Amino acid sequence: MKDSVFTGTAKNFPSSKRAHPSAIAVLKLWQEREFLLVISLSAIIAFLGLGSSCFFDVEASFAQAAKEMMERGDLLTPFFNGEARFDKPILFYWLILASYKIFGISEFAARFPSALSGLLLSVSLFSFMNIIGRKEIALLSSLFFCLSFYFLSFTHAAVVDMTFTLFLSLSLFSFFLYAEGCKRMIYGFYVFSALAFLTKGLIGILIPFCVVLLYSLYLDRRKAIAKLFNPRGICLFAIVALPWFVAEVSMYGMDFFYEFVIKHHFVRYTQVLSGHKGPFYFYIPLTLIGFFPWIIFLPHGLRKAPTASLELFASIWSLFTFLFFSISKTKYPSYILPMFPPLAMIAASGKNSERPTLIFLCLLSFAFGLFVLLFPFFLPFELEKPERFCLYGLSANFALSFGVGLYGLVRKSEIVRPLSALMLCLLLFTSFFVIRSMALYLQGEVTTFSLYARGQTDRSEEIAAFGTNNPAIVFYSERRVKKFKDVEALKAFAEGKQRLFVIARKEYSSRLKDVGFFAVREGKNYALLAKE
């Protein structure tokens, strides 16, 4: 490889054997048994049970918007419930549309882009680590990434975050290869940043450029920062990213600009939207459980950051992502997903079976297992048998991981293999039982009532939602949904109609019955009412 643009810096890192990321080298790499293991495990975790549960509420927004784009024949503007939806850029909707064309409209098809993105990211991480000469931890990096709760959760969700993380990671992989001497990869940095922008907006530009800037400043290479602003690269970014943005501005003007740029970027960051708030430490417990059990290897890996270029780069990437979203007023669990690939690299670099690491594993396993066991006692209602089975299964797995930690302490043996086998079993159990049980508990009634309303009405009729903003109602009912918070407004809307179905939160059903609605079906969380 050519000389690095960072050679001769104030921070002198040990050199490593590197190879050009040529097509032939990558093809040879993909013939190795380790690659087959990575792709097999990643595919199993990402795709098994993908369409076995109904949508969680936020998933239905993307799935329905893509469905309405298909029905309207409009490939530029996402619509939801008949109104333009400017929450996110267009690329993820295009991917769902392509999946609908191949598989038909279903939960599996809507989630397929996320599952495929997760698989590609796991393979890309393995390939990247091999290309830069870190073959000894390439397999572990990919395994730590795909054998985690966050990988399972967001490959099984029809939301933008796994696809966004794929493009953002490819962008930063490209920059690191550029920094190590492969000058052509600067164009990959710009192209993949543009695709990240088309997936989730300005954050697709902000994160990679800030990570690159901080890494360069740490190495005291201001000239390298100047080289980053490549005119051809900027043109490539503009060619990929701007046409859709310009088209939307030309069609919708300031409405689009306010909704997409102001509201869903700056307002979302500085204010709480849709009630999704949390304290500054919101992402600490999520990181502990989302990257369990591999987080036990992070401290040792982080100690290498000041003297190793890859570990430094990954540390800046993960830490910036964590702090940036911790400061944000609006908080979603999915926001920190982009820091999991670098966490996997750091953990793989810091893998060890030393006493403090094993004690850390035992403590985490005991805490999570105890929390899962005690969780039902803090609920104001009794869980059904399927939910209890899921909790007992999770607590049993945490008990086994506690046992692995104790075994490592007593026998002083390595624990990665038994932990990997245990995590595979835990993730498969979560995929087939826990996620399905959670979806049925949270969304099962909405899905059932929406399907019933669809069967009792024709496409020209509307239904109503009272006290809920659940987008799954629109997807499963396939009807235009009017939302209400005021009983009198709903009563006035119902007058003059032959019939009207209303899906409401259970606590509001008595108020609706007082003004002439009757219950068709009632569940624990929702009620289906009607007025004829």
N, C-alpha and C positions, 0 to 999 in steps of 0.2 A: 504494500500500500504506500501511496505517496506520503511525504512528510506531513505530519499533523499541522494544522494552522495554529495549534496551541503549544507547539514544541518550544522549549527554551523559556518557559514561563517561570514565574517566581515559585510556583508550586510544582515540584518535580515528582511526577508519578512514575512508578516502575513500569517499564515497557512490557508489552505482551505480544505474543505471536498473533498476527492478524492476517486475514486473507481478504482479497477483493470480493465484494458481494456480487460476483458474476453469476449469470444464469446457470452455468455448468456446475459451479461450486454449490449453489443452492439445490440443484437437482440431485447431486450426489448426497448431499446432506439429508434430503427427504427419503433416501433409500435406506437409511440406517434404522436399526431396530428401535432405538430410542425415539425417533420421530414417529414410528408406528404406534408406540406406547402413548405418546403425547396426543396424537390425533384420535386414537381409540378412546382414551379416558375422557378427553374433552368432549367428543361427540356423544358418548354415553350420558355424561352429566348434562350436556346442553339440550339434547333432543328427547331423551326418554321422559315420557309423561308430559310432553310439551303442550298438548291440546286436551289434557284430561280434566282441566278445571275451568269453570266459568271465569269471566274477566273480573279482576279487581277494578275499582271505579276509574282510576286514571288510565288504565289500559284501554278501556272502552272509548275514551275520547279519541285516541289515535286510530283505533280500529274503525270507528264510525266515520271519522273525517275522511279516511281513505275510501271507505265504501261510498260516501256521498260524492267524492271526486269521480269515482267510477260511474256512478249513476248520472252525474251531470255531464260527463265527458270533459271535465275541466282538469287539466294537468298542472295548472299553475297555482291555484288558490285552494287551500283546504277549507271545507265548510263543515260545520257541526250543527246539527239541528236546524239546518237551513240558513245559518249565519256564518259569515267569513270567520275563520279561526286563525289568528295571527300569533298564537303562542310560540310556535316553533317554525323554523324554516322548512323547506320543501322536501329535502332528500329522504328523510325517513318515511314520509308518506309515499314517495315513489317506490321505495323498497317494499312497503306493504302492498301497494298496488300490484307490483310485479309478482309478489307471492300469491295474491288473490287470483291473478291470471293463471298461475300454475296449479294451485291447490284448491281453488274455490274459496269463498268467504267462510272463514271459521276461526276459532281461537288458535289453532295450530298455525294457520297461514299468517295471522297477524303477529304471532310471536316468532315466526321463522327467521326474519331478519336479525332479531336480537340473538337467537341461538347460533346462527351462522356467523355473526360478528364475534361472538365469544370464542367459537372454534377457531376462526381466523386469527384472532388476537393471541390465543394460546400458542398456535403454530408460529406466528410472527415473533413472539417472545423467544421461543426456542431457537428459531433461525437467527435472530439478532444476536443472541448470546453466543452462538457458535461462530458467527461471522466476525465478531470482535475478539475472538480467541479465548472466550470464557467457557470452553466446552465442559469443564469439570462441574459447572453449576447450571448449565443450560437446561438439563432435564429437570433438576430440582426447581428452577425458576418457574417453568411451565406447570409442573405438578402443584407447587404451592399456590399458584394462581387459580388453576381450574378446580383444585380440591379445597374450595373455600365457600362459605355461605353466600358471599356477595356474587361470586361467579354463577352459582346456581340460581340465585334470586333474579338476577338481571338478564340471564339468558332465557329465563322463563317468563319474561315480562314484555308486553308490547309497548315499551317506552323507548325513548331515544338513547338512553344512557350507555348501553353496551356498544351500540354502533358509534356513538360519539367518542367513547373511550378508545375504540379501535383506531379511528382516524387520528385522534390526538396522539396516541402512542406511536403510530407509524410516523407522524410528523417529528416527534422527538427522537425516535430511533434514527430517522434520516439525518437530523442535525448532528447527533453524536457520531455517526459515520462520517459526516462532513468534517466535524472537528478532528476526527482521527486521521484525516488525510484523503478521504474519497470526495473530491470536490464536486462531482456530479450530484451527490445526494442533497445538495442545497436546494435543488429543484423539487425533490421529494418533500423536503420540509415545507415548501410553499404550497404544493399541490394538496398534500394531506391536511394542512391547516385550512385550506379553502374548503375541503370536504367536511372538516370538523365544523367550520362556520355554517355550511349549508345544512348541517345536522342539528346544531343547537344554538347557533347565533354567535354573537361577539365573543363569548367565552372561548370559542374555538380559535380565536386569534390571541386573546389575552393570555391564557395559560401557557401555550408553547413559547410565545415571545418573552414573557416574564421569566420563565424557567431558563431560557437561553441567556437572557440578559444577566440574571443573577449568577449563573454558572460562569459566564465570561468575566464578570466583574470580580468574582472570587479569585479567578486565575490571573486577574490584573492584565487582561488582554483587550484593551480598548480598540486596537486595530482589528481584532477578530469581530467585534461588534459592528464596526464599519463594513467589514466584508459580508456580514450577514444580510445587509440591505442590498441585495442583488437585483439590479434592474430587470433582468430576465425573469427572475423568480417572482418579483412583484407583478410583472405582466401576467405570468402564469396564474398567480393567485386571483388577479382581477378577471381573467378570462373564465376561470372556473366559478368564482364566488359571486360576481356582481350581476350577471344577466338576470337571474331570478329576482334579485333585490330591486334592480332598476325597473323591471316589468311590473312588480307589485306597486312600487311608488307611482309609476305612470298610470296605473289603473285605479288605485285607491287613495293616492295622495297622502295627506297628513293623517288620515285615519289609520292607515297602515303604519306610518312612521311612528305615531304615538303608541299604538298597541304593541308593535313588535320591538321597537328600539327603546322607547321611554318606559312603558309600563312593564314589559317582560324582561327588561335588563336592569335599568336604574331604579325604578320603583320597587321591583322585586328584591333587589339587593338591599335597599335602604329602609324598606317597610315590610311588614308582614302581609303576605297575600294568601287568601283562602284559608286562613287560620293555621298555616304551617309555620309555627314558631318553635323556638327552643333556646335554651341557655347556650353560652359560649362553649361549654363542654359537651354539647349535644352529640358530637361525633366521636367522643372518646369511647363510650360503651359500644357504639356501633362498630368502631374499628376493632375493638377487642373481640366481639362475637363474629363480626364479618370476616376477619382474617384468622380466626381460631382454627387450629392450634399453632399455626406457623408464626404467629406474632411473638412466640417465646424466643425465636431466633433473632428478632430485630435488634436488641441491644448490642449483641456481639457484632452484627453486620454494620450498625451505625458507627461503631468505634473505628471501622476501617475507612470511613468517609474522608477524613482529612488527608489520607495518604494514598487513596486509590481513586482514579478518575471516574470509573463506572459507579462506584458506591457514592461518591460525592454527587454526581449528576442525578442519580436516583433519589438521594436524600433531599436535594433541593426540589426536585419534581414533586415528591410526596408531601414534603413539609409545606411548600407553597400552596398546594391544592388544599391541604387540611386547614391551614390558617385562613386562606381566602374565604372558604365557605363557612368556617366557624364565625367569622365576622359578619357574614350575611344575616340579615334579619329574617328572611324567609329561608326555612331549612327543610329539605327533603332528604331522606336517607340515601337516595341515589346520587346526590351531588358529589360525594367523595369517591365514587367508583373509579375515576381516573387515577387515583393514587395507588390502586391495588397492583397494577403491573410493576411499578418501581418498588413497592413494598416486597413483592415476590422476589425481585432481584436482590434486594438487601438481605432478606431472610435467608435466601439460598447461599449468599456469600458468608453469612454468619452462622451457618448450621454447625451445631456442636451438641454434645451430650454431656456437658459439664453440670456440676451439681446445682448452681443457681438456675440454669435453664430448666432442669427437671423439677425443681421446687416451684418455679413459676408455672409450669404446666400443671402440677398438682393443685396449686392454689386456684388457678383459673377454672380447671375442671370441677373442683369441689364447689366453687362459687356458682358457676352456671348450673350445675346439677341441682344444687340446693334451691336456687331461684326457681327453676322449672318445677320442682316438686312442690314448693310452697305457693306458687303462683295461684292455683285455684282457690286457696283460702282467702285471698284478698279480693276476690270477685264478689259482686253483690248477688250472684245467681250461681246455680249449680251447672257444671259442664255436663254435656251429654257423653255417652260412652265413647264415640269416635274421638272426641277432643281429649278425653282422659287417656285413651290409648296412645295418642300422639305424644302427650306430655310424658307418659311413662317411658315410651320408646326413646325420646330425647334424653331423659335423665339417665337411662341405662347406658346410652352411648357416652355421656359425660363421665359416668362412673368407670366405664372401660378405659377412657383416656386417662383418668386418674390412676387406674391400675397400671397403664403403660408407663406413666411417670414414676410410680413407685418401683416398678420392675427395673427401669433404667437406673434409678438410684441405688438399688440393692446389687444388681448384677453389673453395673457400670457398662452397659451396652448401648449401641446406637438405637434411636427410637423412630427414625424417619420412616422406615418400612412399615412397622406396625401401625404407626399413626396414619400413614397413607391409606392402608387397608381399612382402618377404622373410619377415616373420613369418607372414603368411598361408600361404605355401608351407611353412614350417617346421612350423606347427601341423597342417596337413593331412597332411603326411608323418608327423608324430608320431601323429596319430589313426589313420591307416590302417595304419601299419607298426610303429612303436615300441611303442605301447600293446598292440597285438595280439600282437606278439612277446614282450613282457614277460609278458603274461597266460598265453600258452602255456608259456613257460619256467617260470614260478613255479607256475601252477595247472593246466596242461594235464594232467599225470599224475593229479592228484587228481580232476579232472573226469572223465577217461576211466575211471578205476578205479571211481568212484562210480556212473557210468552203467552200467558192466558189472555191478556188484553189484546195482543196481536191476533189471536185466534177468534176473538169476538168482534173485531172491527175490520173495516176495510181501509185501504191506503189513504183515502181522502179524509178520514176522521182523525181528530187529535185526541190525545189523552193528557192528563194533568199530573203534575208532581207537586206535592205540598210538603214544605218543610225539609226538602231534600234536593240536593243538586247532583244526584248520582247519574253520571253519563251512561251507565249500563242500561238504564231505562230506555234511552233513545236507541241504543244498538239492538237490544233484544226485542223491543216492541215494534221496531221498524215504522214508527209513527212520529209525527211532529209532537213534541212535548212542550206544554206551557207550564212554566214554573210559578208557584204562588207561595206567599208567606202570610197573606191576609185572608181570613175566612170569607169576609164579605166580597172581596174581589173574586174569589173562586166561585162563590154563589152566583154573582152577577154573570160570570163567564158561562156557567152551566145553564142559565136561563135561555130558553128558546132552542136548546139542543135536545134531540130525541133521547140521547144517552151520553153519559160521560164517565169514563173510568178514571179513578184517581189513585195513584200510589203515594202513600204518605208514611211518615214515621209513625210508629205505633202510638206514641204518646199524644199524637194529634187526632187520632181516630174518633175519640169521644166528641171533640169539638165539631168535627165534620158531620157526625151523626145528628148533632143538635140542629143543624141547618138543612137536614133533608137527605143526606147521603146514608146509604146502608152498606154494611160490610159484606163483601163477597168472599173474601178470605182474610184471615189474620194470622200473623206469625209472631215470633218473639220481638222482632225489630221493626217490621213493616206491616202495613195493612193495605189491602186492595179494596177500595170502596167504589160505589157506582151511584149514579142518579139517573132515573128514567122518568 
